[in-house]
Amino acid sequence: MARENNQRMVSIQTVEDTKAIPKDVLESERQEIIQKNGSDAIFQQEYYCSFDA
């Protein structure tokens, strides 16, 4: 998703969009976050730009 106007541009890209981290590493990180915090809300925030949790 990108929005533009004359003065600024915003682009939100998830880890799926950039493919910067391999899926197996992501799943390992997700499991670690769930084990530590009881949910994957922080994972969703950090890797998928989601603030819904």
MMTF fields as JSON, N, C-alpha, C and O atoms, coordinates in Angstrom:
{
  "mmtfVersion": "1.0.0",
  "mmtfProducer": "UNKNOWN",
  "numBonds": 211,
  "numAtoms": 212,
  "numGroups": 53,
  "numChains": 1,
  "numModels": 1,
  "chainsPerModel": [1],
  "groupsPerChain": [53],
  "chainIdList": ["A"],
  "bondAtomList": [4, 2, 8, 6, 12, 10, 16, 14, 20, 18, 24, 22, 28, 26, 32, 30, 36, 34, 40, 38, 44, 42, 48, 46, 52, 50, 56, 54, 60, 58, 64, 62, 68, 66, 72, 70, 76, 74, 80, 78, 84, 82, 88, 86, 92, 90, 96, 94, 100, 98, 104, 102, 108, 106, 112, 110, 116, 114, 120, 118, 124, 122, 128, 126, 132, 130, 136, 134, 140, 138, 144, 142, 148, 146, 152, 150, 156, 154, 160, 158, 164, 162, 168, 166, 172, 170, 176, 174, 180, 178, 184, 182, 188, 186, 192, 190, 196, 194, 200, 198, 204, 202, 208, 206],
  "bondOrderList": [1, 1, 1, 1, 1, 1, 1, 1, 1, 1, 1, 1, 1, 1, 1, 1, 1, 1, 1, 1, 1, 1, 1, 1, 1, 1, 1, 1, 1, 1, 1, 1, 1, 1, 1, 1, 1, 1, 1, 1, 1, 1, 1, 1, 1, 1, 1, 1, 1, 1, 1, 1],
  "groupList": [{"groupName": "MET", "atomNameList": ["N", "CA", "C", "O"], "elementList": ["N", "C", "C", "O"], "formalChargeList": [0, 0, 0, 0], "bondAtomList": [1, 0, 2, 1, 3, 2], "bondOrderList": [1, 1, 2], "singleLetterCode": "M", "chemCompType": "L-PEPTIDE LINKING"}, {"groupName": "ALA", "atomNameList": ["N", "CA", "C", "O"], "elementList": ["N", "C", "C", "O"], "formalChargeList": [0, 0, 0, 0], "bondAtomList": [1, 0, 2, 1, 3, 2], "bondOrderList": [1, 1, 2], "singleLetterCode": "A", "chemCompType": "L-PEPTIDE LINKING"}, {"groupName": "ARG", "atomNameList": ["N", "CA", "C", "O"], "elementList": ["N", "C", "C", "O"], "formalChargeList": [0, 0, 0, 0], "bondAtomList": [1, 0, 2, 1, 3, 2], "bondOrderList": [1, 1, 2], "singleLetterCode": "R", "chemCompType": "L-PEPTIDE LINKING"}, {"groupName": "GLU", "atomNameList": ["N", "CA", "C", "O"], "elementList": ["N", "C", "C", "O"], "formalChargeList": [0, 0, 0, 0], "bondAtomList": [1, 0, 2, 1, 3, 2], "bondOrderList": [1, 1, 2], "singleLetterCode": "E", "chemCompType": "L-PEPTIDE LINKING"}, {"groupName": "ASN", "atomNameList": ["N", "CA", "C", "O"], "elementList": ["N", "C", "C", "O"], "formalChargeList": [0, 0, 0, 0], "bondAtomList": [1, 0, 2, 1, 3, 2], "bondOrderList": [1, 1, 2], "singleLetterCode": "N", "chemCompType": "L-PEPTIDE LINKING"}, {"groupName": "GLN", "atomNameList": ["N", "CA", "C", "O"], "elementList": ["N", "C", "C", "O"], "formalChargeList": [0, 0, 0, 0], "bondAtomList": [1, 0, 2, 1, 3, 2], "bondOrderList": [1, 1, 2], "singleLetterCode": "Q", "chemCompType": "L-PEPTIDE LINKING"}, {"groupName": "VAL", "atomNameList": ["N", "CA", "C", "O"], "elementList": ["N", "C", "C", "O"], "formalChargeList": [0, 0, 0, 0], "bondAtomList": [1, 0, 2, 1, 3, 2], "bondOrderList": [1, 1, 2], "singleLetterCode": "V", "chemCompType": "L-PEPTIDE LINKING"}, {"groupName": "SER", "atomNameList": ["N", "CA", "C", "O"], "elementList": ["N", "C", "C", "O"], "formalChargeList": [0, 0, 0, 0], "bondAtomList": [1, 0, 2, 1, 3, 2], "bondOrderList": [1, 1, 2], "singleLetterCode": "S", "chemCompType": "L-PEPTIDE LINKING"}, {"groupName": "ILE", "atomNameList": ["N", "CA", "C", "O"], "elementList": ["N", "C", "C", "O"], "formalChargeList": [0, 0, 0, 0], "bondAtomList": [1, 0, 2, 1, 3, 2], "bondOrderList": [1, 1, 2], "singleLetterCode": "I", "chemCompType": "L-PEPTIDE LINKING"}, {"groupName": "THR", "atomNameList": ["N", "CA", "C", "O"], "elementList": ["N", "C", "C", "O"], "formalChargeList": [0, 0, 0, 0], "bondAtomList": [1, 0, 2, 1, 3, 2], "bondOrderList": [1, 1, 2], "singleLetterCode": "T", "chemCompType": "L-PEPTIDE LINKING"}, {"groupName": "ASP", "atomNameList": ["N", "CA", "C", "O"], "elementList": ["N", "C", "C", "O"], "formalChargeList": [0, 0, 0, 0], "bondAtomList": [1, 0, 2, 1, 3, 2], "bondOrderList": [1, 1, 2], "singleLetterCode": "D", "chemCompType": "L-PEPTIDE LINKING"}, {"groupName": "LYS", "atomNameList": ["N", "CA", "C", "O"], "elementList": ["N", "C", "C", "O"], "formalChargeList": [0, 0, 0, 0], "bondAtomList": [1, 0, 2, 1, 3, 2], "bondOrderList": [1, 1, 2], "singleLetterCode": "K", "chemCompType": "L-PEPTIDE LINKING"}, {"groupName": "PRO", "atomNameList": ["N", "CA", "C", "O"], "elementList": ["N", "C", "C", "O"], "formalChargeList": [0, 0, 0, 0], "bondAtomList": [1, 0, 2, 1, 3, 2], "bondOrderList": [1, 1, 2], "singleLetterCode": "P", "chemCompType": "L-PEPTIDE LINKING"}, {"groupName": "LEU", "atomNameList": ["N", "CA", "C", "O"], "elementList": ["N", "C", "C", "O"], "formalChargeList": [0, 0, 0, 0], "bondAtomList": [1, 0, 2, 1, 3, 2], "bondOrderList": [1, 1, 2], "singleLetterCode": "L", "chemCompType": "L-PEPTIDE LINKING"}, {"groupName": "GLY", "atomNameList": ["N", "CA", "C", "O"], "elementList": ["N", "C", "C", "O"], "formalChargeList": [0, 0, 0, 0], "bondAtomList": [1, 0, 2, 1, 3, 2], "bondOrderList": [1, 1, 2], "singleLetterCode": "G", "chemCompType": "PEPTIDE LINKING"}, {"groupName": "PHE", "atomNameList": ["N", "CA", "C", "O"], "elementList": ["N", "C", "C", "O"], "formalChargeList": [0, 0, 0, 0], "bondAtomList": [1, 0, 2, 1, 3, 2], "bondOrderList": [1, 1, 2], "singleLetterCode": "F", "chemCompType": "L-PEPTIDE LINKING"}, {"groupName": "TYR", "atomNameList": ["N", "CA", "C", "O"], "elementList": ["N", "C", "C", "O"], "formalChargeList": [0, 0, 0, 0], "bondAtomList": [1, 0, 2, 1, 3, 2], "bondOrderList": [1, 1, 2], "singleLetterCode": "Y", "chemCompType": "L-PEPTIDE LINKING"}, {"groupName": "CYS", "atomNameList": ["N", "CA", "C", "O"], "elementList": ["N", "C", "C", "O"], "formalChargeList": [0, 0, 0, 0], "bondAtomList": [1, 0, 2, 1, 3, 2], "bondOrderList": [1, 1, 2], "singleLetterCode": "C", "chemCompType": "L-PEPTIDE LINKING"}],
  "groupTypeList": [0, 1, 2, 3, 4, 4, 5, 2, 0, 6, 7, 8, 5, 9, 6, 3, 10, 9, 11, 1, 8, 12, 11, 10, 6, 13, 3, 7, 3, 2, 5, 3, 8, 8, 5, 11, 4, 14, 7, 10, 1, 8, 15, 5, 5, 3, 16, 16, 17, 7, 15, 10, 1],
  "groupIdList": [1, 2, 3, 4, 5, 6, 7, 8, 9, 10, 11, 12, 13, 14, 15, 16, 17, 18, 19, 20, 21, 22, 23, 24, 25, 26, 27, 28, 29, 30, 31, 32, 33, 34, 35, 36, 37, 38, 39, 40, 41, 42, 43, 44, 45, 46, 47, 48, 49, 50, 51, 52, 53],
  "secStructList": [7, 3, 3, 3, 7, 1, 1, 7, 3, 3, 3, 7, 7, 7, 2, 2, 2, 2, 7, 7, 1, 7, 2, 2, 2, 2, 2, 2, 2, 2, 2, 2, 2, 2, 2, 2, 2, 1, 1, 1, 2, 2, 2, 2, 2, 2, 2, 2, 7, 7, 7, 7, 7],
  "xCoordList": [0.853, 0.0, 0.895, 1.815, 0.647, 1.401, 0.436, -0.507, 0.694, -0.11, 0.845, 1.886, 0.488, 1.349, 0.572, -0.626, 1.275, 0.783, 1.997, 3.083, 1.851, 2.955, 4.108, 5.229, 3.861, 4.884, 5.463, 6.549, 4.773, 5.292, 4.734, 3.763, 5.366, 4.924, 5.06, 6.045, 4.084, 4.11, 3.993, 3.163, 4.822, 4.751, 4.86, 5.862, 3.838, 3.854, 4.07, 3.273, 5.165, 5.486, 5.715, 6.466, 5.064, 5.242, 6.433, 7.013, 6.773, 7.857, 7.49, 8.377, 6.214, 5.772, 6.044, 6.42, 5.855, 6.095, 7.575, 7.937, 8.423, 9.854, 10.613, 11.668, 10.076, 10.742, 12.164, 13.066, 12.343, 13.658, 14.114, 15.312, 13.169, 13.49, 12.856, 11.673, 13.626, 13.073, 11.903, 11.872, 10.943, 9.74, 10.05, 9.375, 11.05, 11.374, 11.908, 11.636, 12.654, 13.163, 12.007, 11.958, 11.084, 9.907, 9.081, 8.657, 8.852, 8.044, 8.74, 8.083, 10.041, 10.798, 10.67, 10.465, 10.788, 10.643, 9.227, 9.042, 8.242, 6.839, 6.611, 5.984, 7.118, 6.953, 7.642, 7.106, 8.804, 9.529, 8.743, 8.661, 8.174, 7.384, 6.127, 5.763, 5.46, 4.267, 4.632, 3.921, 5.73, 6.164, 6.465, 6.145, 7.069, 7.456, 6.279, 6.193, 5.366, 4.312, 2.897, 1.967, 2.718, 1.395, 0.55, -0.532, 1.013, 0.314, 1.33, 2.491, 0.871, 1.788, 1.553, 1.934, 0.933, 0.624, 1.879, 1.873, 2.937, 4.179, 4.775, 5.291, 4.701, 5.165, 4.393, 4.988, 3.071, 2.234, 2.583, 2.607, 2.851, 3.211, 4.546, 4.668, 5.528, 6.884, 7.088, 7.799, 6.473, 6.736, 5.631, 5.868, 4.422, 3.301, 2.647, 1.572, 3.293, 2.811, 1.364, 0.598, 0.996, -0.376, -0.439, 0.331, -1.344, -1.537, -2.945, -3.493, -3.537, -4.9, -4.994, -6.064, -3.917, -3.963, -3.899, -3.928],
  "yCoordList": [-1.173, 0.0, 1.231, 1.33, 2.122, 3.379, 4.528, 4.42, 5.611, 6.819, 7.959, 8.098, 8.755, 9.872, 11.174, 11.207, 12.237, 13.584, 14.419, 13.868, 15.698, 16.541, 16.62, 16.937, 16.338, 16.559, 15.292, 15.34, 14.163, 12.955, 11.702, 11.752, 10.602, 9.305, 8.292, 8.309, 7.418, 6.365, 5.03, 4.867, 4.083, 2.737, 1.747, 1.727, 0.93, -0.083, -1.427, -1.856, -2.091, -3.388, -4.388, -4.13, -5.518, -6.572, -7.44, -7.284, -8.335, -9.27, -10.159, -10.625, -10.393, -11.149, -10.362, -10.936, -9.06, -8.212, -8.152, -8.226, -8.019, -7.843, -9.151, -9.202, -10.207, -11.517, -11.415, -12.137, -10.511, -10.25, -11.344, -11.502, -12.098, -13.133, -14.438, -14.46, -15.53, -16.821, -17.259, -16.961, -17.972, -18.386, -19.243, -19.112, -20.115, -20.959, -20.13, -20.446, -19.091, -18.194, -17.41, -17.219, -16.959, -16.24, -17.11, -16.655, -18.353, -19.246, -19.525, -19.601, -19.677, -19.869, -18.651, -18.79, -17.479, -16.228, -16.105, -15.698, -16.452, -16.394, -17.308, -16.908, -18.529, -19.476, -18.976, -19.127, -18.395, -17.849, -16.703, -16.62, -15.833, -14.71, -15.221, -14.714, -16.215, -16.791, -17.404, -17.21, -18.138, -18.776, -17.73, -17.928, -16.639, -15.597, -14.724, -14.331, -14.416, -13.435, -13.998, -13.294, -15.248, -15.851, -15.605, -16.179, -14.773, -14.538, -14.067, -13.805, -13.967, -13.505, -12.04, -11.614, -11.268, -9.859, -9.051, -8.249, -9.253, -8.512, -8.936, -8.104, -10.217, -10.711, -10.043, -9.575, -9.998, -9.364, -7.887, -7.358, -7.239, -5.815, -5.608, -4.76, -6.374, -6.164, -6.619, -5.963, -7.734, -8.301, -8.047, -8.128, -7.74, -7.547, -6.173, -5.937, -5.27, -3.886, -3.833, -2.96, -4.781, -4.857, -4.345, -4.777, -3.439, -2.897, -3.204, -2.47, -4.286, -4.667, -5.49, -5.563, -6.099, -6.986, -6.219, -6.822],
  "zCoordList": [0.0, 0.0, 0.0, 0.813, -0.859, -0.892, -1.139, -1.923, -0.459, -0.648, -0.948, -0.307, -1.911, -2.279, -2.281, -2.563, -1.964, -2.211, -2.58, -2.759, -2.696, -3.147, -2.158, -2.553, -0.877, 0.137, 0.754, 1.332, 0.648, 1.284, 0.618, -0.138, 0.917, 0.422, 1.546, 2.283, 1.679, 2.688, 1.972, 1.079, 2.365, 1.811, 2.959, 3.673, 3.138, 4.189, 3.52, 2.687, 3.897, 3.325, 4.444, 5.385, 4.329, 5.319, 4.928, 3.853, 5.806, 5.525, 4.33, 3.616, 4.111, 2.932, 1.651, 0.629, 1.716, 0.548, 0.189, -0.986, 1.192, 0.946, 0.808, 0.176, 1.399, 1.413, 1.976, 1.552, 2.933, 3.511, 4.473, 4.709, 5.026, 6.009, 5.548, 5.208, 5.532, 5.105, 5.994, 7.188, 5.392, 6.114, 7.337, 8.358, 7.258, 8.41, 9.574, 10.733, 9.285, 10.329, 10.941, 12.156, 10.109, 10.606, 11.541, 12.603, 11.153, 11.986, 13.311, 14.349, 13.29, 14.524, 15.431, 16.637, 14.864, 15.616, 16.176, 17.323, 15.374, 15.811, 17.01, 17.991, 16.93, 18.037, 19.306, 20.403, 19.162, 20.312, 20.964, 22.189, 20.147, 20.666, 21.364, 22.425, 20.784, 21.416, 22.761, 23.747, 22.805, 24.049, 25.119, 26.291, 24.726, 25.675, 26.102, 27.265, 25.168, 25.429, 25.468, 25.862, 25.069, 25.103, 23.866, 23.739, 22.959, 21.689, 20.656, 20.973, 19.426, 18.378, 18.009, 16.92, 18.897, 18.617, 18.29, 17.356, 19.042, 18.786, 17.441, 16.695, 17.141, 15.843, 14.711, 13.74, 14.835, 13.818, 13.658, 12.547, 14.773, 14.729, 14.031, 13.148, 14.423, 13.919, 12.477, 11.715, 12.099, 10.78, 9.755, 8.549, 10.235, 9.317, 9.452, 8.9, 10.184, 10.317, 10.793, 10.385, 11.666, 12.162, 13.593, 14.45, 13.84, 15.179, 15.662, 16.484, 15.157, 15.504, 16.781, 17.384, 17.198, 18.368, 19.67, 20.743]
}
